[in-house]
Amino acid sequence: MIITFVSCFINHHQIPLCREFVNRCDKFYFIETSPMTTERKKLGYGAAVSEYDFIVRTYDGSVSQKYVYELLRDSDVVIFGQCPNKYIDYRMSFNKKSFLYSERFFKKGVWRRFIPITRKKVVDRIIKHKDKDMSVLCASSFLTWDLNLLGFDKDKCFKWGYFPLVKDYDERPRRDNSVCRILWAGRMLPLKHAEIAIEAASKLKKKGLEFHLDFIGMGECEEELKELAKKRCVEDMVSFLGVKTPSQVIEHMEKSDVFLMTSNFREGWGAVVNEAMSTGCSVLVSSAVGSAAYLVNDGKNGLVYKYGSFSDFERKLQKLIEDKEYRDRLGLEAYKTIKHRYCAAVAVERFVEFVESGGTVSYESGPMSKAQVVKNNWYKK
């Protein structure tokens, strides 16, 4: 079987998936349509990407456009990530098996489907191909809802996500912290709502709880967050560690007890949740995050809090800080989830099996199981 994956550029989140495809396919190609952005390089995303012989670059003159289109035409399966629509249109002109690998389209609200220019973008991307051999790999639990609102068959949508590079531990890393270590990591942007962690730290400090909160990352909100920590008098319990490489972030996760993901609905997936769970962190994840409904079995392998409810966030964070046995149990199950069920090896094995069976095999949960409609208000607890 020949599988081709088309996207903007390869990064450390895609490498494990690509390696598994190389191992499972007769031939595998990754078509890069643009170089990695400077911002991503500054965040260390390029450090884990070396030269792989399966990469085909369209932008540096190393291959002809004729060769690229031949791959699109002749491959048994093509997976389309972030790439120009012209590649999708060409492949679908032959109506050959293809998958769109995407986050949700209506991150700013499903009402935006009524905006003509927004609607047209989605129609041109995927909806116009809804009656052809095009299915969807959902890198957001909300994507099925977005597409179904525009008439795309939900039965052609499958759970997927991102499968970042994670360490292969023999067992969950042990934590021997004297106080509960809490970690927040990501770009410090308004959509990430890191301020909720500082506000909760202030409340919990007043209750006499002992913990330490670390922030990793940079962004436009960084100075505001530092000022807020000072204003709330939690500078002694909060550290800003700056930018770290992906491997350094993992090292901090291995030493942390709790990981926080506090984003709004504009967070497509949130691969740091996979990474944190893989190291055995207890995760507390916003219900607005695209990966929450797929990765976190609330109260079993992590906790979800209702986005917009500070009281729910504070209450659950307090429980994690106070109950070491509880957070260790959640962390162990989180580790098992990523190691055995939601990893690149399982995803690719199921994908290949699904394609080879002509779509007759099915899975109850995890990668390549049916992606049911998940609405923004899905979390009711």
C-alpha positions as a Python dict, from the first residue, in 0.01 Angstrom:
ca = {
    (1, 'M'): (0, 0, 0),
    (2, 'I'): (121, 352, -84),
    (3, 'I'): (9, 629, 153),
    (4, 'T'): (87, 997, 102),
    (5, 'F'): (41, 1262, 370),
    (6, 'V'): (24, 1624, 250),
    (7, 'S'): (70, 1912, 495),
    (8, 'C'): (244, 2245, 543),
    (9, 'F'): (559, 2122, 720),
    (10, 'I'): (660, 1830, 934),
    (11, 'N'): (720, 1884, 1305),
    (12, 'H'): (790, 1676, 1613),
    (13, 'H'): (419, 1609, 1665),
    (14, 'Q'): (392, 1431, 1329),
    (15, 'I'): (715, 1232, 1330),
    (16, 'P'): (586, 934, 1537),
    (17, 'L'): (286, 899, 1306),
    (18, 'C'): (505, 916, 996),
    (19, 'R'): (749, 660, 1135),
    (20, 'E'): (465, 418, 1198),
    (21, 'F'): (335, 467, 844),
    (22, 'V'): (684, 394, 710),
    (23, 'N'): (686, 68, 908),
    (24, 'R'): (337, -39, 800),
    (25, 'C'): (325, 67, 432),
    (26, 'D'): (501, -47, 118),
    (27, 'K'): (577, 320, 55),
    (28, 'F'): (503, 635, 250),
    (29, 'Y'): (555, 998, 151),
    (30, 'F'): (514, 1323, 342),
    (31, 'I'): (465, 1618, 105),
    (32, 'E'): (571, 1947, 264),
    (33, 'T'): (409, 2248, 101),
    (34, 'S'): (596, 2520, 294),
    (35, 'P'): (898, 2566, 523),
    (36, 'M'): (856, 2576, 900),
    (37, 'T'): (768, 2919, 1036),
    (38, 'T'): (1022, 3122, 1234),
    (39, 'E'): (788, 3128, 1536),
    (40, 'R'): (771, 2751, 1547),
    (41, 'K'): (1149, 2724, 1515),
    (42, 'K'): (1191, 2961, 1813),
    (43, 'L'): (969, 2731, 2017),
    (44, 'G'): (1207, 2445, 1938),
    (45, 'Y'): (978, 2258, 1699),
    (46, 'G'): (1248, 2224, 1437),
    (47, 'A'): (1504, 2067, 1669),
    (48, 'A'): (1344, 1721, 1654),
    (49, 'V'): (1310, 1725, 1276),
    (50, 'S'): (1607, 1586, 1088),
    (51, 'E'): (1624, 1475, 727),
    (52, 'Y'): (1390, 1188, 649),
    (53, 'D'): (1392, 1021, 310),
    (54, 'F'): (1010, 1008, 299),
    (55, 'I'): (979, 1390, 289),
    (56, 'V'): (897, 1550, -46),
    (57, 'R'): (938, 1929, -48),
    (58, 'T'): (736, 2128, -300),
    (59, 'Y'): (892, 2466, -224),
    (60, 'D'): (1269, 2424, -271),
    (61, 'G'): (1290, 2296, -629),
    (62, 'S'): (1409, 1949, -523),
    (63, 'V'): (1114, 1783, -701),
    (64, 'S'): (890, 1880, -991),
    (65, 'Q'): (521, 1962, -957),
    (66, 'K'): (461, 1677, -1203),
    (67, 'Y'): (609, 1432, -951),
    (68, 'V'): (391, 1575, -671),
    (69, 'Y'): (74, 1536, -875),
    (70, 'E'): (172, 1183, -974),
    (71, 'L'): (193, 1092, -605),
    (72, 'L'): (-147, 1249, -546),
    (73, 'R'): (-297, 1056, -834),
    (74, 'D'): (-132, 718, -788),
    (75, 'S'): (-119, 668, -410),
    (76, 'D'): (-368, 420, -264),
    (77, 'V'): (-459, 667, 9),
    (78, 'V'): (-388, 1037, 55),
    (79, 'I'): (-421, 1219, 388),
    (80, 'F'): (-460, 1596, 357),
    (81, 'G'): (-350, 1818, 646),
    (82, 'Q'): (-287, 2191, 611),
    (83, 'C'): (-228, 2231, 240),
    (84, 'P'): (-364, 2419, -63),
    (85, 'N'): (-709, 2312, -181),
    (86, 'K'): (-573, 2254, -531),
    (87, 'Y'): (-410, 1930, -415),
    (88, 'I'): (-737, 1803, -267),
    (89, 'D'): (-934, 1902, -576),
    (90, 'Y'): (-690, 1720, -804),
    (91, 'R'): (-704, 1398, -601),
    (92, 'M'): (-1083, 1408, -577),
    (93, 'S'): (-1114, 1453, -953),
    (94, 'F'): (-1021, 1083, -962),
    (95, 'N'): (-1249, 1009, -662),
    (96, 'K'): (-982, 798, -493),
    (97, 'K'): (-976, 720, -122),
    (98, 'S'): (-873, 1026, 77),
    (99, 'F'): (-893, 1165, 429),
    (100, 'L'): (-900, 1523, 550),
    (101, 'Y'): (-699, 1555, 873),
    (102, 'S'): (-828, 1869, 1041),
    (103, 'E'): (-907, 2060, 1357),
    (104, 'R'): (-1250, 2219, 1383),
    (105, 'F'): (-1353, 2493, 1143),
    (106, 'F'): (-1580, 2703, 1365),
    (107, 'K'): (-1346, 2775, 1656),
    (108, 'K'): (-1506, 3117, 1707),
    (109, 'G'): (-1860, 2975, 1714),
    (110, 'V'): (-2080, 2759, 1492),
    (111, 'W'): (-2288, 3069, 1411),
    (112, 'R'): (-2005, 3165, 1177),
    (113, 'R'): (-2135, 2911, 927),
    (114, 'F'): (-2385, 3180, 829),
    (115, 'I'): (-2105, 3419, 725),
    (116, 'P'): (-2078, 3370, 347),
    (117, 'I'): (-1698, 3389, 324),
    (118, 'T'): (-1652, 3148, 618),
    (119, 'R'): (-1907, 2905, 483),
    (120, 'K'): (-1745, 2913, 140),
    (121, 'K'): (-1405, 2826, 287),
    (122, 'V'): (-1546, 2511, 447),
    (123, 'V'): (-1746, 2418, 140),
    (124, 'D'): (-1442, 2458, -85),
    (125, 'R'): (-1226, 2262, 155),
    (126, 'I'): (-1441, 1956, 223),
    (127, 'I'): (-1819, 1990, 184),
    (128, 'K'): (-1811, 1993, -196),
    (129, 'H'): (-1644, 1652, -178),
    (130, 'K'): (-1899, 1503, 64),
    (131, 'D'): (-2040, 1258, -194),
    (132, 'K'): (-1696, 1133, -298),
    (133, 'D'): (-1453, 890, -134),
    (134, 'M'): (-1346, 1150, 122),
    (135, 'S'): (-1357, 1085, 497),
    (136, 'V'): (-1234, 1291, 792),
    (137, 'L'): (-972, 1231, 1061),
    (138, 'C'): (-1089, 1454, 1345),
    (139, 'A'): (-818, 1647, 1527),
    (140, 'S'): (-1089, 1801, 1741),
    (141, 'S'): (-1385, 1640, 1911),
    (142, 'F'): (-1600, 1929, 1780),
    (143, 'L'): (-1518, 1882, 1410),
    (144, 'T'): (-1795, 1631, 1340),
    (145, 'W'): (-2051, 1883, 1468),
    (146, 'D'): (-1909, 2163, 1254),
    (147, 'L'): (-1919, 1951, 938),
    (148, 'N'): (-2255, 1787, 1008),
    (149, 'L'): (-2414, 2132, 1035),
    (150, 'L'): (-2318, 2181, 670),
    (151, 'G'): (-2446, 1845, 554),
    (152, 'F'): (-2137, 1623, 580),
    (153, 'D'): (-2213, 1265, 683),
    (154, 'K'): (-2106, 1212, 1045),
    (155, 'D'): (-2048, 844, 972),
    (156, 'K'): (-1752, 946, 755),
    (157, 'C'): (-1584, 1117, 1053),
    (158, 'F'): (-1336, 926, 1269),
    (159, 'K'): (-1158, 1000, 1596),
    (160, 'W'): (-796, 1090, 1542),
    (161, 'G'): (-598, 1379, 1691),
    (162, 'Y'): (-227, 1444, 1728),
    (163, 'F'): (27, 1185, 1835),
    (164, 'P'): (335, 1372, 1956),
    (165, 'L'): (675, 1223, 2023),
    (166, 'V'): (672, 1072, 2373),
    (167, 'K'): (921, 872, 2572),
    (168, 'D'): (875, 498, 2602),
    (169, 'Y'): (880, 445, 2978),
    (170, 'D'): (880, 101, 3135),
    (171, 'E'): (656, 245, 3405),
    (172, 'R'): (507, 576, 3509),
    (173, 'P'): (782, 817, 3628),
    (174, 'R'): (780, 854, 4006),
    (175, 'R'): (722, 1189, 4173),
    (176, 'D'): (895, 1265, 4500),
    (177, 'N'): (797, 1628, 4545),
    (178, 'S'): (767, 1774, 4895),
    (179, 'V'): (471, 1983, 4773),
    (180, 'C'): (239, 1934, 4477),
    (181, 'R'): (406, 2062, 4158),
    (182, 'I'): (167, 2209, 3902),
    (183, 'L'): (267, 2285, 3543),
    (184, 'W'): (121, 2504, 3272),
    (185, 'A'): (296, 2502, 2932),
    (186, 'G'): (217, 2668, 2601),
    (187, 'R'): (210, 2993, 2413),
    (188, 'M'): (91, 3272, 2640),
    (189, 'L'): (-196, 3397, 2427),
    (190, 'P'): (-542, 3528, 2525),
    (191, 'L'): (-711, 3208, 2406),
    (192, 'K'): (-503, 3004, 2653),
    (193, 'H'): (-645, 3176, 2964),
    (194, 'A'): (-341, 3107, 3179),
    (195, 'E'): (-467, 3375, 3419),
    (196, 'I'): (-718, 3129, 3563),
    (197, 'A'): (-430, 2927, 3708),
    (198, 'I'): (-292, 3232, 3889),
    (199, 'E'): (-635, 3332, 4019),
    (200, 'A'): (-685, 2980, 4152),
    (201, 'A'): (-337, 2984, 4308),
    (202, 'S'): (-434, 3299, 4496),
    (203, 'K'): (-755, 3145, 4629),
    (204, 'L'): (-589, 2818, 4728),
    (205, 'K'): (-298, 2992, 4896),
    (206, 'K'): (-546, 3175, 5118),
    (207, 'K'): (-691, 2836, 5213),
    (208, 'G'): (-348, 2729, 5334),
    (209, 'L'): (-269, 2476, 5063),
    (210, 'E'): (94, 2406, 4978),
    (211, 'F'): (193, 2377, 4611),
    (212, 'H'): (408, 2537, 4344),
    (213, 'L'): (294, 2649, 3999),
    (214, 'D'): (537, 2661, 3704),
    (215, 'F'): (474, 2835, 3372),
    (216, 'I'): (664, 2742, 3055),
    (217, 'G'): (632, 2947, 2738),
    (218, 'M'): (622, 3296, 2600),
    (219, 'G'): (371, 3522, 2429),
    (220, 'E'): (185, 3849, 2435),
    (221, 'C'): (28, 3778, 2776),
    (222, 'E'): (353, 3696, 2955),
    (223, 'E'): (406, 4034, 3124),
    (224, 'E'): (38, 4056, 3219),
    (225, 'L'): (61, 3718, 3387),
    (226, 'K'): (371, 3817, 3581),
    (227, 'E'): (197, 4136, 3696),
    (228, 'L'): (-109, 3937, 3798),
    (229, 'A'): (104, 3697, 4005),
    (230, 'K'): (256, 3998, 4180),
    (231, 'K'): (-83, 4163, 4233),
    (232, 'R'): (-230, 3845, 4379),
    (233, 'C'): (73, 3798, 4607),
    (234, 'V'): (163, 3452, 4481),
    (235, 'E'): (512, 3528, 4346),
    (236, 'D'): (655, 3292, 4609),
    (237, 'M'): (445, 3005, 4471),
    (238, 'V'): (467, 3079, 4097),
    (239, 'S'): (768, 3055, 3865),
    (240, 'F'): (798, 3167, 3503),
    (241, 'L'): (1056, 2942, 3339),
    (242, 'G'): (1057, 3094, 2991),
    (243, 'V'): (1081, 2905, 2663),
    (244, 'K'): (1191, 2542, 2668),
    (245, 'T'): (1258, 2292, 2391),
    (246, 'P'): (1003, 2011, 2350),
    (247, 'S'): (1237, 1766, 2526),
    (248, 'Q'): (1286, 2009, 2816),
    (249, 'V'): (909, 2048, 2850),
    (250, 'I'): (879, 1670, 2880),
    (251, 'E'): (1144, 1670, 3152),
    (252, 'H'): (940, 1922, 3352),
    (253, 'M'): (624, 1715, 3299),
    (254, 'E'): (803, 1409, 3439),
    (255, 'K'): (865, 1600, 3762),
    (256, 'S'): (521, 1763, 3784),
    (257, 'D'): (221, 1616, 3963),
    (258, 'V'): (-52, 1810, 3783),
    (259, 'F'): (-78, 1960, 3435),
    (260, 'L'): (-324, 2236, 3350),
    (261, 'M'): (-482, 2303, 3010),
    (262, 'T'): (-701, 2611, 3038),
    (263, 'S'): (-776, 2714, 2678),
    (264, 'N'): (-1103, 2823, 2520),
    (265, 'F'): (-1275, 2678, 2211),
    (266, 'R'): (-1006, 2816, 1982),
    (267, 'E'): (-767, 2544, 2102),
    (268, 'G'): (-789, 2295, 1817),
    (269, 'W'): (-647, 1987, 1993),
    (270, 'G'): (-382, 2060, 2255),
    (271, 'A'): (-98, 1810, 2202),
    (272, 'V'): (56, 1903, 2536),
    (273, 'V'): (-229, 1707, 2695),
    (274, 'N'): (-105, 1390, 2521),
    (275, 'E'): (249, 1469, 2633),
    (276, 'A'): (154, 1537, 2994),
    (277, 'M'): (-58, 1222, 3015),
    (278, 'S'): (225, 1017, 2864),
    (279, 'T'): (452, 1112, 3156),
    (280, 'G'): (188, 1024, 3414),
    (281, 'C'): (75, 1374, 3507),
    (282, 'S'): (-273, 1417, 3646),
    (283, 'V'): (-435, 1649, 3393),
    (284, 'L'): (-702, 1911, 3453),
    (285, 'V'): (-839, 2010, 3113),
    (286, 'S'): (-1089, 2269, 2996),
    (287, 'S'): (-1400, 2123, 2832),
    (288, 'A'): (-1340, 2366, 2543),
    (289, 'V'): (-1015, 2197, 2439),
    (290, 'G'): (-1048, 1981, 2127),
    (291, 'S'): (-878, 1676, 2279),
    (292, 'A'): (-1069, 1672, 2609),
    (293, 'A'): (-1365, 1457, 2500),
    (294, 'Y'): (-1135, 1207, 2323),
    (295, 'L'): (-845, 1172, 2566),
    (296, 'V'): (-983, 1241, 2913),
    (297, 'N'): (-1226, 999, 3076),
    (298, 'D'): (-1332, 1236, 3351),
    (299, 'G'): (-1247, 1103, 3695),
    (300, 'K'): (-1073, 796, 3551),
    (301, 'N'): (-754, 912, 3377),
    (302, 'G'): (-778, 1284, 3442),
    (303, 'L'): (-1024, 1561, 3514),
    (304, 'V'): (-1226, 1791, 3290),
    (305, 'Y'): (-1365, 2120, 3418),
    (306, 'K'): (-1651, 2311, 3263),
    (307, 'Y'): (-1503, 2593, 3056),
    (308, 'G'): (-1604, 2929, 3202),
    (309, 'S'): (-1666, 2791, 3551),
    (310, 'F'): (-1391, 2914, 3780),
    (311, 'S'): (-1549, 2739, 4078),
    (312, 'D'): (-1534, 2402, 3900),
    (313, 'F'): (-1169, 2461, 3809),
    (314, 'E'): (-1072, 2570, 4161),
    (315, 'R'): (-1258, 2284, 4329),
    (316, 'K'): (-1096, 2017, 4113),
    (317, 'L'): (-749, 2168, 4138),
    (318, 'Q'): (-787, 2176, 4517),
    (319, 'K'): (-882, 1807, 4516),
    (320, 'L'): (-570, 1722, 4313),
    (321, 'I'): (-343, 1921, 4545),
    (322, 'E'): (-487, 1776, 4864),
    (323, 'D'): (-520, 1410, 4762),
    (324, 'K'): (-189, 1260, 4647),
    (325, 'E'): (-330, 908, 4619),
    (326, 'Y'): (-610, 1036, 4393),
    (327, 'R'): (-381, 1230, 4159),
    (328, 'D'): (-135, 941, 4142),
    (329, 'R'): (-417, 707, 4042),
    (330, 'L'): (-534, 946, 3770),
    (331, 'G'): (-175, 991, 3654),
    (332, 'L'): (-118, 618, 3624),
    (333, 'E'): (-432, 574, 3413),
    (334, 'A'): (-331, 872, 3200),
    (335, 'Y'): (5, 708, 3135),
    (336, 'K'): (-166, 381, 3035),
    (337, 'T'): (-405, 564, 2802),
    (338, 'I'): (-129, 716, 2591),
    (339, 'K'): (105, 418, 2606),
    (340, 'H'): (-149, 152, 2512),
    (341, 'R'): (-454, 316, 2353),
    (342, 'Y'): (-403, 666, 2214),
    (343, 'C'): (-62, 647, 2050),
    (344, 'A'): (78, 661, 1697),
    (345, 'A'): (131, 283, 1676),
    (346, 'V'): (-233, 205, 1755),
    (347, 'A'): (-361, 484, 1528),
    (348, 'V'): (-163, 370, 1224),
    (349, 'E'): (-235, 0, 1283),
    (350, 'R'): (-607, 75, 1290),
    (351, 'F'): (-591, 314, 995),
    (352, 'V'): (-419, 60, 772),
    (353, 'E'): (-652, -217, 888),
    (354, 'F'): (-954, 2, 818),
    (355, 'V'): (-838, 90, 467),
    (356, 'E'): (-739, -266, 380),
    (357, 'S'): (-1078, -395, 495),
    (358, 'G'): (-1261, -149, 273),
    (359, 'G'): (-1398, 25, 581),
    (360, 'T'): (-1568, -283, 722),
    (361, 'V'): (-1382, -298, 1055),
    (362, 'S'): (-1496, -80, 1343),
    (363, 'Y'): (-1365, 19, 1685),
    (364, 'E'): (-1554, 104, 2003),
    (365, 'S'): (-1323, 384, 2115),
    (366, 'G'): (-993, 554, 2044),
    (367, 'P'): (-835, 625, 1705),
    (368, 'M'): (-1049, 534, 1400),
    (369, 'S'): (-1364, 480, 1606),
    (370, 'K'): (-1668, 675, 1487),
    (371, 'A'): (-1650, 1042, 1586),
    (372, 'Q'): (-1993, 1122, 1721),
    (373, 'V'): (-2130, 1475, 1729),
    (374, 'V'): (-1984, 1664, 2027),
    (375, 'K'): (-2129, 2010, 2090),
    (376, 'N'): (-1967, 2296, 2283),
    (377, 'N'): (-2189, 2227, 2584),
    (378, 'W'): (-2106, 1855, 2593),
    (379, 'Y'): (-1968, 1859, 2946),
    (380, 'K'): (-2255, 1850, 3195),
    (381, 'K'): (-2095, 1757, 3530),
}
